[in-house]
Amino acid sequence: MDSPLSGIGVTVLFCADLDASTAFYRDALGATLVNTDAQSAFLDLAGSKVLLLSPEGAVDLVDDSIATGAGTPATGELVCLVDDIDEVVITLAQRGVAFLRGPEDRRWGMRTAHFTDPDGHVWELAQNIEGGSPA
């Protein structure tokens, strides 16, 4: 069955501290700040669109109970494919990114490393490697 969706156009992340998250994405991850206002920051991250929303901006977008769900366990992650994971990890660590684990080779043929943004959104860096078998 074909999907009626055209793909993910923008990733929207709810952020407890909009200024801290904007600085993290801009300074540590190298995103370009496209537009900002009191409740949001719109960034271009290597061609992907990311919208950061303050609690007030999130409540304006979705149900209050969903927007204020801080402290809940991670339910997913954002994955960024890279050509040289070791180089990217070094670069991001120099910019202040603290890694949860990795880089490490995985049995399914990827080398991965994980970190979180200031609001606990989990990011995975992934690089294809030789010799791995599918999960």
C-alpha positions as CSV (number, residue, x, y, z in Angstrom):
1,M,0.0,0.0,0.0
2,D,1.3,3.4,-0.9
3,S,1.4,6.1,1.8
4,P,-0.7,9.1,1.3
5,L,2.0,11.1,3.1
6,S,4.7,13.0,1.4
7,G,7.3,12.4,4.2
8,I,8.2,14.4,7.2
9,G,8.5,18.1,6.2
10,V,9.3,19.6,9.6
11,T,10.3,18.0,13.0
12,V,8.6,19.8,15.8
13,L,10.2,19.5,19.3
14,F,8.6,20.9,22.5
15,C,11.3,22.6,24.6
16,A,11.2,23.7,28.2
17,D,13.8,26.4,27.6
18,L,13.6,27.8,24.1
19,D,16.7,29.9,24.4
20,A,18.9,27.0,25.6
21,S,17.5,24.6,22.9
22,T,18.0,27.2,20.2
23,A,21.5,27.8,21.3
24,F,22.2,24.0,21.4
25,Y,20.9,23.4,17.9
26,R,22.6,26.5,16.4
27,D,25.9,26.3,18.2
28,A,26.5,22.6,19.0
29,L,24.8,21.0,16.0
30,G,25.5,23.8,13.5
31,A,21.9,24.5,12.5
32,T,21.0,27.8,10.8
33,L,18.4,29.9,12.5
34,V,15.9,30.9,9.9
35,N,13.3,32.6,12.0
36,T,12.5,33.1,15.7
37,D,9.8,34.7,17.9
38,A,8.9,34.6,21.6
39,Q,7.4,31.1,21.3
40,S,9.4,29.4,18.6
41,A,12.7,29.0,16.7
42,F,12.7,27.6,13.1
43,L,16.0,26.1,12.0
44,D,17.6,24.4,9.0
45,L,19.7,21.5,10.0
46,A,21.6,20.3,7.0
47,G,18.5,20.6,4.8
48,S,16.0,19.3,7.4
49,K,13.5,21.7,9.0
50,V,13.3,21.8,12.8
51,L,10.8,23.8,14.7
52,L,11.5,24.3,18.5
53,L,8.4,25.4,20.5
54,S,8.3,26.9,24.0
55,P,5.7,25.5,26.4
56,E,3.4,28.3,25.5
57,G,3.9,27.6,21.8
58,A,3.3,23.9,22.3
59,V,0.1,24.5,24.2
60,D,-1.0,26.8,21.3
61,L,-0.4,23.9,18.9
62,V,-1.7,20.8,20.7
63,D,-3.7,19.7,23.7
64,D,-2.3,21.1,27.0
65,S,-1.8,17.7,28.5
66,I,0.4,16.6,25.6
67,A,2.4,19.8,25.4
68,T,3.3,19.8,29.1
69,G,4.4,16.1,29.3
70,A,7.9,17.0,30.5
71,G,9.6,14.2,32.5
72,T,8.1,11.3,30.5
73,P,10.4,8.6,29.3
74,A,11.9,8.9,25.8
75,T,9.5,7.4,23.2
76,G,11.7,7.6,20.2
77,E,14.8,9.2,18.7
78,L,16.0,11.4,15.8
79,V,18.6,9.6,13.6
80,C,21.2,11.5,11.5
81,L,23.2,9.5,9.1
82,V,26.8,10.6,8.8
83,D,29.8,9.6,6.7
84,D,32.4,9.7,9.5
85,I,30.9,9.2,12.9
86,D,34.2,9.5,14.9
87,E,34.9,12.9,13.3
88,V,31.3,14.1,14.0
89,V,31.5,12.9,17.6
90,I,34.7,14.8,18.2
91,T,33.3,17.9,16.6
92,L,30.1,17.9,18.6
93,A,32.0,17.0,21.9
94,Q,34.2,20.1,21.3
95,R,31.0,22.1,21.0
96,G,29.8,20.8,24.4
97,V,27.6,17.9,23.4
98,A,27.7,15.1,26.1
99,F,27.3,11.7,24.6
100,L,25.3,9.0,26.3
101,R,27.2,6.2,24.6
102,G,29.3,5.4,21.6
103,P,30.5,5.5,19.1
104,E,30.2,1.7,18.9
105,D,29.8,-0.9,16.2
106,R,26.4,-2.6,16.1
107,R,25.7,-6.1,14.9
108,W,23.3,-4.8,12.3
109,G,26.0,-3.0,10.3
110,M,25.9,0.4,11.8
111,R,28.3,2.4,14.1
112,T,26.2,4.6,16.4
113,A,26.5,7.2,19.1
114,H,23.8,8.8,21.2
115,F,23.2,12.2,22.9
116,T,20.3,14.2,24.1
117,D,19.3,17.9,23.6
118,P,18.6,20.1,26.5
119,D,15.0,18.8,26.7
120,G,16.0,15.1,26.6
121,H,15.2,14.4,23.0
122,V,17.4,11.5,22.0
123,W,19.6,11.8,19.0
124,E,21.5,9.0,17.3
125,L,24.3,9.5,14.9
126,A,24.7,6.4,12.6
127,Q,27.3,5.4,10.0
128,N,27.1,2.4,7.7
129,I,30.0,0.0,8.3
130,E,31.2,-3.1,6.6
131,G,30.6,-6.6,7.9
132,G,27.4,-6.1,9.9
133,S,24.3,-8.2,9.5
134,P,20.8,-6.8,9.4
135,A,18.9,-6.6,12.8
